[in-house]
Amino acid sequence: MARKVYNKGMNQTLNQKSYPRNYFIALALSIFVGEFGIDRFYLGKIGTGILKLITFGGLGVWWIIDIVLTATGEARDKHGQPLTRDFNLP
């Protein structure tokens, strides 16, 4: 059983590595291959990525919504962390 660690109010297990996700990468993925759910996989949202993949981005509707959410800065990773606009990632 994994112990839980509280990191800025977010619930994570010790064996998980959570790196900040880049805004520019997420936006590019959302625009160019978001119809196949690749942007969701990048954000760590595997379940919705698979759903988006098999529905071709919700027949385009979900794809457009994700582009708008990412472009406006409202998209979050699976831990609820905002996307970073920093180019110096680990």
HUWOLIN-V469390 format. One record per backbone hydrogen bond with DSSP energy under -0.5 kcal/mol. NH is the residue of the N-H (numbers start at 1). CO is the residue of the C=O. If there is no record, write none. Layout:
BEGIN
<<NH/CO> <NH/CO>>
END
This chain:
BEGIN
<<5/12> <7/5> <7/10> <8/6> <10/7> <12/5> <12/10> <14/3> <16/13> <18/16> <19/17> <23/84> <26/22> <27/23> <28/24> <29/25> <30/26> <31/27> <32/28> <33/29> <34/30> <36/33> <37/34> <38/33> <41/37> <42/38> <43/39> <44/41> <45/40> <46/44> <49/45> <50/46> <51/47> <52/48> <53/49> <54/50> <55/51> <56/53> <57/52> <59/55> <60/56> <61/58> <62/57> <63/57> <64/60> <65/61> <66/62> <67/63> <68/64> <69/65> <70/66> <71/67> <72/68> <73/70> <74/69> <75/69> <77/81> <78/43> <80/77> <83/75> <84/21> <89/87>>
END
